Structures are given as C-alpha cells and as structure tokens.
Amino acid sequence: MQPVLSRAAPSLGLVVPIYRNEGSIDDLLQAVDHISRSVDGDFEAIFVVDGSPDRSHALLREKLPQCAFRAQLVNLTRNFGAFPAIRTGLQRSRADVTAVMAADLQEPPDLVINFWKRYAADHYDVAFGIREARQDPMGSKLASTAFWALYRRLVIKDIPKGGVDIFAVSADFRERLLLLNESHSSLLAQLFWLGGKREFVPYQRRERQHGKSAWTLSKKLRYLSDSVFAFTDLPVRMLTALGLLALVFTVLLGVLVVAAKLSGLVTVPGYAGTILTVLFFGALNSLGLGIVGTYAWHAFENTKARPLSITQSVETFEKEVT
C-alpha cells in the first residue's frame, strides 16, 4: 500500500501599491507581518511605490530590513496609476496565489488570509472581496454607489454592486491576465472578462485612519471613460444611433420642405435643395464617423505599444535573522 503524500501548502504573494501612504506605513507593515505569520506556505510581499511624492519609499526602505517576512520594494519612475502599479507587482510575483491589498488598510488584512485558505482548500482562478458594508461618510457612499451602478450598466454587468478593491489570483490566471497588455484599460474589467473559476468573499470595509483617498472624482471619471472605450463600443453605437435618428429626421424634414415648395409656401430659389443637401450629408457624416471611429480607435491603441509602467529600482529584503 503506497503512502498518501500530503499536498504542500500553497505559497502566497501580496502586492501593495503605494501612493501618498507615509502615514500608514507602520500599520501597513504590522498588518503584512500578521498575514505572513498566519499562512503556512512561503510568503512574499511586493510593495510598488507608484511615484509617490511623500516619504513612503524612504520609510519602506528603512523599515523592511527589520521585518520578519521576505519582501520586494519596487520604485516606479513616476505616477502611472494604481492599476499599472498592481500589474507591475503581479509581474514580479512567483507565488501559487497572489493577493492585492490597498495600503490604506480600509480592507481588513484577514481577508487576504481568507483568500489563501480558500485557495488551499479548493483552488480557484480569481477571488474577489465583496463589500457588505462600509464605514465611510454618506456622501462617499452615495458617490461610490452611483459610480459602480453606472459602471455595471455601461461596462461589465458581472461586477458586484459595490465594486472591487481587493482580489487574489492563481499563478495560471495571473499569467493569462498579464498577456492583456492593453493601455488605457481597466484591470478590474479584465479580471471579469477572463472568466475562470471565481470565489466571492464578503467583508466590511473599515474607516480610513490615515490621509485622504487619492481616488478623486476626476480619476473615477477617467477610469470609467477608459473602461467604456476598452470594453464596450457604447460611444460608437450612440454616435451611430444619433446618425440614424438624424437621417430619419432629415427624411421627414425633407418631405415637409418639398411639400412646402410644391404648395408655394417656399419662394426663395434654391432653398429646398440647399436644406436637403445640408441635412442629408450632415446625418450621413455622423453615421460615417461612428463606423470609421470604431476601426480608427482600435488601430490607434494597438500601434502605440507603450509600456504600462517603468521601473526605477527593485530591492529585495530577506527575512530578518533572529
């Protein structure tokens, strides 16, 4: 009788994008240390400093050598945005499962441990943290609810009502995700577009303890715009529909102009022909812009091929020897 071989505990990687988080670095490192001590497999944290103008990078560089977990400190040349920073961290991870957590700690660190336990029990492709409640001001709650409702309607209908701020991916799913090297896109929409076996883990979002959110209204609107253009042809369809409506209106107005001309109500020479020509070609122009715009936009995006982020430096910190 052959002995039963126990399956080794999966390794865990944790990606944390850093931007204006110097006030929460101590609490963040304590939370990451708690996560590292709570998992049985190998653990590595990857901090990606996204061109932060404060002392976040300096503080991490100073404190990471004293931490009891293995870590990488990646510094980008400038602020590329949270999603390119997350992709950079995912590229550097070699773990069986990699989680992404915000540095402001509004998402409980225990959620990352829950991701790891669920993956150890039943391997998934991607796991999402689903907010059941949030301790935010009423204005922020209403704005967030409206934003994600619009996002669900225009971009990806499968996205939870409260959006997603924390997730984890398997190694295979991570590799598939990194193949989508699209600029001006939505990492969150890509996660849902790829499909695969999903897990949804509920949690309650905590109150922010340090600093202000960098997720401003202008960034939300830009993110929504990028997501719409990357995952739906809604703007083009709207323009096409407008062109068709204008064409119908042209036909109806043209009938009225011809009837007025025949009945003698229009006496100005050339008026009917001029109006019909302007209306017809104006409507046709809108329709044509909608069709040609589809091809032009996709061709333009595919020809740029710029890197989504540029790394300034990478430092590796091994576990503290005690």
Secondary structure, 3 states (H helix, E strand, C coil): CCCCCCCCCCCEEEEEEECCCHHHHHHHHHHHHHHHHHCCCCEEEEEEECCCCCCHHHHHHHHHHHCCCEEEEEEECCCCCHHHHHHHHHHHCCCCEEEECCCCCCCCCHHHHHHHHHHHHCCCCEEEEEEEEECCCHHHHHHHHHHHHHHHHHCCCCCCCCCCCCEEEEHHHHHHHHCCCCCCCCHHHHHHHCCCCEEEEEEEECCCCCCCCCCCHHHHHHHHHHHHHHHCCHHHHHHHHHHHHHHHHHHHHHHHHHHHHHHCCCCCCCHHHHHHHHHHHHHHHHHHHHHHHHHHHHHHHHHHCCCCCCEEEEEEECCCCC
